[in-house]
Amino acid sequence: MDLAIIPSAQVDATVLRASLDGIISIDAHGRILEFNPAAERMFGYVRDDVIGAEMAELIIPEASREAHRRGLRRLLDGGAPRILDQRVELDAQRADGTVFAIEIAITRMSGSTATYTGFIRDITDHKLVEQERAERIARQALVVALGQSALAGLDPTDLCATGLATLVEGLAVQRGSAVSVALDGGLRRESAIGLGPLAGHGEPAGEAQSRLLRRTIAAGGSLLMTGREVAAAAGDGLLLLDDMGCVLTVALRGDRGAIVGMLAVADDDPHALAPGDEGFAQAIANVVGTAIARWRADAETTRLGLQDPLTGLANRPLFENRLQQALDRARREQGDAAVLFVDIDGFGKLNDGFGCRTGDEVLVGVGARLAGVLPA
């Protein structure tokens, strides 16, 4: 049986059309000889428009063009090839001017004249995956470092500042602020970076912070606002600045979900923050919130160990400690120390006649008056 013989030129044309890789051939002067359909799709040019044009002017970023021309001249002068017959990653440029990452293998075609063909793949998606992975690893390292700082026993002010700085660094944004919920329920500004999105002191700043925290809690613990949402929030008085492109707030939760504060970051660029950033912000908030709650619990335990739980006055261990301090100071300064004994006349009869609850109220009142006129 006779086999049909397909001309090699026809085979070459079929391969060029079917190849998923971009294929570009140039002559010794860098002029384009071939530009297959995949290259057309990749770079945004039509083949007939680029044949004969210098490749460097079309698909090589301006910053790299002269290096390309020097390399081509070196090859023609008999110099050693540096990137021939191996896959390398380079930047390329589309017709619309955008720069993107490619993987290219260049080979010299056989023949009497110097002809070079490049087989090109767009690796933008691959680079994006690599970038996201590197970013994820870097953020995990930041969370671990913050956790180590928390274990070192930082107080709420330092911890809020460290957590905020970590969040700003991890998200690469311009501004940030941190507030904590005081024991009396109010908000206290702990730290700010740049021009904080919750800038200002007192009212109306405190009210704005409280309302923004409530909205953040209602949104599930984190709230991302961009564009019109930022403008609307500023118009409602939630934000004191209306020139921000995006804002991300995250609530700090302690034991059993109790709110202990809030972190907020912002940037002028409305695209600087994305929904995926909320997970990192929440991880930072979890570390800071848990550590603040633990610090407060430890402080409360210490307080209860040194103060009378009813009146808040010093108990015997704290009294003896303060007495020793006073005696040591008097000895150093060659002065005197005094102890004041206070008795409540008729307290026993009052306690018996009106009950222990009334007696406790009297003790609390007397303790408050003593604390108001005597040093702690």
C-alpha positions in Angstrom: 0.0 0.0 0.0 1.4 3.4 -0.9 1.7 5.9 1.9 0.8 9.5 1.2 3.7 11.8 1.7 2.9 15.1 3.4 5.3 17.9 2.5 7.4 19.0 5.5 6.3 22.6 5.0 2.7 21.5 5.4 3.6 19.7 8.6 5.4 22.7 10.0 2.4 24.9 9.3 0.0 22.5 11.0 2.3 22.4 14.1 2.4 26.2 14.2 -1.3 26.5 14.1 -2.0 23.7 16.6 0.6 24.5 19.2 -0.6 25.7 22.5 2.7 27.4 23.0 3.5 30.7 21.4 6.1 30.2 18.7 8.1 33.2 17.4 11.0 33.1 15.0 13.5 35.9 14.3 16.4 36.5 12.0 19.9 37.6 12.9 18.7 41.2 13.1 15.9 40.4 15.5 13.2 40.8 12.9 10.1 38.5 13.2 9.9 35.7 10.6 7.1 33.7 12.2 4.3 34.4 14.7 1.9 31.6 15.3 -1.8 31.9 16.5 -0.9 31.1 20.1 1.5 34.0 20.1 -1.2 36.2 18.6 -3.5 35.3 21.5 -0.8 35.7 24.0 0.6 39.1 22.9 -2.4 40.7 21.3 -0.9 41.2 17.8 -2.0 40.0 14.4 0.7 38.0 12.6 0.6 40.0 9.3 1.1 43.2 11.3 4.3 42.0 13.0 6.1 40.0 10.3 9.3 41.9 9.5 9.1 44.1 12.7 11.8 44.1 15.3 10.7 41.7 18.1 12.3 43.7 20.9 10.1 46.7 20.1 7.0 44.7 20.4 7.1 42.0 23.1 10.2 42.9 25.3 9.7 45.4 28.1 11.6 48.6 27.5 13.9 48.1 30.4 15.2 44.8 28.9 15.4 45.6 25.2 19.0 46.8 25.1 20.1 43.7 27.0 18.3 41.5 24.4 20.0 43.4 21.5 23.4 43.0 23.1 22.8 39.3 23.6 21.8 38.9 19.9 25.0 40.7 18.7 27.1 38.6 21.0 25.7 35.4 19.4 26.4 36.7 15.9 30.0 37.6 16.9 30.5 34.0 18.0 30.0 34.5 21.7 28.9 31.7 24.0 25.1 31.5 24.2 23.6 32.1 27.7 20.0 31.1 27.3 19.8 28.9 24.2 18.3 25.4 24.5 17.1 25.8 28.1 13.9 27.0 29.7 14.1 30.4 31.4 11.6 32.7 33.0 11.5 36.3 31.7 9.1 39.3 31.6 7.3 40.0 28.3 5.0 42.8 27.2 1.6 42.6 25.5 0.3 45.0 22.8 -1.6 46.9 25.5 1.6 47.5 27.4 1.0 45.1 30.3 4.0 43.2 31.4 3.6 39.5 32.3 5.8 36.5 33.1 6.7 33.9 30.5 8.7 30.7 30.3 10.7 30.5 27.1 13.0 28.0 25.4 15.1 29.4 22.5 16.9 27.3 19.9 18.9 28.1 16.8 17.4 26.6 13.7 19.6 24.7 11.3 20.6 26.4 8.1 23.1 28.7 6.6 21.5 31.9 8.0 21.1 32.5 11.7 17.5 32.0 12.7 16.2 31.7 16.3 12.9 30.3 17.4 11.3 30.7 20.8 8.7 28.5 22.3 6.8 30.5 24.9 4.3 29.8 27.7 2.4 32.4 29.7 3.1 31.5 33.4 1.1 34.4 34.9 -1.3 31.9 36.7 1.7 29.9 37.9 3.4 33.0 39.3 0.2 34.1 41.0 0.0 30.7 42.8 3.6 31.0 43.8 3.0 34.6 45.1 -0.1 33.6 47.0 1.8 30.7 48.6 4.8 32.9 49.6 2.3 35.5 51.0 0.5 32.8 53.0 3.8 31.5 54.5 4.9 35.0 55.3 1.6 35.8 57.0 1.8 32.6 59.0 5.2 33.6 60.2 3.9 36.9 61.3 1.1 35.3 63.3 3.6 32.9 65.0 5.9 35.8 65.9 2.9 37.8 67.3 1.9 34.7 69.3 5.4 34.6 70.8 5.2 38.2 71.8 1.8 37.6 73.4 3.3 34.7 75.4 6.0 37.1 76.6 3.4 38.8 78.6 2.9 42.2 76.9 0.3 44.4 78.4 -2.8 45.4 76.3 -1.3 48.6 75.1 1.9 47.1 73.8 0.0 44.0 72.5 -2.5 46.1 70.5 0.3 48.2 69.0 2.3 45.0 68.1 -0.8 43.4 66.7 -1.7 46.4 64.6 1.8 46.8 63.3 1.8 43.1 62.3 -1.6 43.5 60.5 -0.4 46.6 58.6 2.8 44.8 57.6 1.0 41.6 56.5 -1.6 43.5 54.5 0.9 46.1 53.1 -1.5 49.0 53.8 -0.9 52.6 54.8 -3.0 53.2 57.9 -4.2 51.5 61.0 -5.6 52.0 64.5 -6.3 49.9 67.5 -8.7 50.4 70.3 -9.4 48.3 73.4 -12.5 48.0 75.5 -11.8 49.4 78.9 -13.1 47.6 82.0 -15.8 50.2 82.4 -17.0 49.4 78.9 -15.7 52.4 77.1 -13.2 52.4 74.2 -9.6 53.5 74.6 -7.3 54.2 71.7 -4.2 52.1 72.1 -2.2 52.7 68.9 -2.3 54.3 65.4 -0.1 53.9 62.3 -0.2 56.6 59.6 -3.4 58.6 59.8 -5.6 56.1 61.5 -9.1 55.5 60.1 -10.5 56.2 63.5 -8.5 59.4 64.0 -9.4 61.7 66.8 -9.9 61.6 70.6 -13.0 61.8 72.7 -16.3 62.6 71.1 -17.2 62.2 68.3 -14.3 59.8 67.9 -15.3 57.6 70.8 -18.9 57.3 69.6 -17.7 56.6 66.0 -15.5 53.8 67.3 -18.3 52.3 69.3 -20.7 52.3 66.4 -18.1 50.9 64.0 -17.3 48.1 66.5 -21.0 47.3 66.9 -21.4 47.1 63.1 -18.3 44.9 62.9 -19.7 42.5 65.5 -23.0 42.4 63.6 -21.1 41.5 60.4 -19.7 38.4 62.1 -16.5 39.9 63.6 -14.9 41.4 60.6 -16.0 44.1 58.1 -14.5 45.0 54.8 -15.7 48.3 53.2 -14.6 49.7 49.8 -15.5 52.6 47.6 -19.1 53.7 48.2 -19.3 51.7 51.4 -16.5 53.8 52.9 -18.1 57.0 51.7 -21.5 55.9 53.2 -19.8 54.9 56.5 -18.1 58.3 56.7 -21.4 60.0 55.9 -23.1 58.0 58.7 -20.4 59.2 61.1 -18.8 55.7 61.5 -15.5 57.0 60.0 -14.0 60.3 60.7 -12.2 60.4 57.4 -13.8 60.0 53.9 -10.6 59.9 51.8 -10.0 56.2 52.2 -10.3 53.7 49.4 -10.9 50.7 51.7 -11.3 49.9 55.4 -11.1 46.5 57.2 -12.1 46.2 60.8 -11.9 43.1 63.0 -13.2 42.6 66.5 -10.9 41.3 69.3 -12.6 38.6 71.2 -11.5 37.1 74.5 -12.8 34.2 76.6 -16.3 33.0 75.7 -16.4 35.5 72.8 -16.3 38.6 75.0 -15.3 41.7 73.0 -12.0 43.2 74.3 -11.2 45.6 71.4 -10.9 46.2 67.7 -8.3 46.5 65.0 -8.8 48.6 61.9 -6.7 49.1 58.8 -7.2 51.3 55.7 -5.6 52.3 52.4 -6.1 54.9 49.8 -6.2 52.3 47.1 -9.7 50.7 47.0 -8.2 47.4 45.7 -5.5 47.2 48.5 -7.7 44.9 50.5 -9.7 41.8 49.4 -12.1 39.4 51.2 -9.3 36.9 51.4 -7.4 39.3 53.7 -10.1 38.9 56.4 -8.8 35.5 57.4 -5.3 36.9 58.2 -6.9 39.8 60.1 -9.0 37.4 62.1 -5.9 35.3 62.9 -4.1 38.4 64.3 -7.3 39.4 66.2 -7.5 35.9 67.7 -4.0 36.1 69.1 -4.4 39.7 70.4 -7.9 39.2 71.8 -7.0 35.9 73.6 -3.8 37.4 75.1 -5.5 40.6 76.3 -8.2 38.5 78.0 -5.6 36.3 79.6 -3.6 39.3 80.8 -6.8 40.8 82.3 -7.6 37.6 84.0 -4.1 37.3 85.5 -4.3 40.9 86.6 -7.7 40.3 88.2 -6.3 37.2 90.0 -3.5 39.2 91.3 -5.8 42.0 92.4 -8.1 39.5 94.2 -5.0 38.1 96.0 -4.0 41.5 97.3 -7.3 43.3 97.9 -10.4 42.7 99.9 -13.0 41.4 97.5 -15.8 43.5 99.2 -14.2 46.9 99.7 -11.3 46.8 97.3 -8.9 47.9 100.1 -5.6 46.2 100.7 -5.8 42.8 102.4 -3.2 41.6 105.0 -0.5 40.5 102.5 -0.7 43.8 100.6 -0.9 45.8 103.9 2.2 44.1 105.2 4.0 44.8 101.9 3.1 48.5 101.9 4.0 48.7 105.6 7.5 47.3 105.0 8.0 49.7 102.1 7.0 52.6 104.3 9.4 51.4 107.0 12.3 51.0 104.5 11.7 54.4 103.1 11.6 56.0 106.6 14.9 54.3 107.4 16.6 55.5 104.2 15.3 59.0 104.6 15.8 59.0 108.4 12.2 59.9 108.8 9.1 58.4 110.4 6.3 56.1 109.4 2.8 56.0 110.9 0.0 53.5 111.0 -3.6 54.7 111.3 -6.2 52.5 113.0 -9.8 53.2 112.1 -12.7 51.8 114.0 -16.4 52.1 113.0 -18.4 52.9 116.2 -21.5 50.8 116.6 -20.9 48.6 113.6 -21.7 45.4 115.5 -25.1 46.7 116.5 -25.8 48.0 113.0 -24.8 44.6 111.5 -27.0 42.7 114.0 -30.0 45.1 113.7 -30.1 45.6 109.9 -28.4 42.5 108.6 -25.1 41.6 106.9 -26.1 43.2 103.6 -26.5 46.6 105.2 -23.2 46.1 107.1 -21.5 45.2 103.8 -22.8 48.4 102.2 -21.4 50.5 105.1 -18.0 48.8 104.8 -18.0 49.5 101.1 -18.9 53.2 101.7 -16.3 53.6 104.4 -13.7 51.9 102.2 -14.5 54.2 99.3 -14.1 57.3 101.5 -10.8 56.1 102.9 -9.5 55.4 99.4 -10.5 58.9 98.3 -8.5 60.7 101.0 -5.5 58.3 101.6 -2.8 57.1 99.1 -3.2 53.5 98.0 
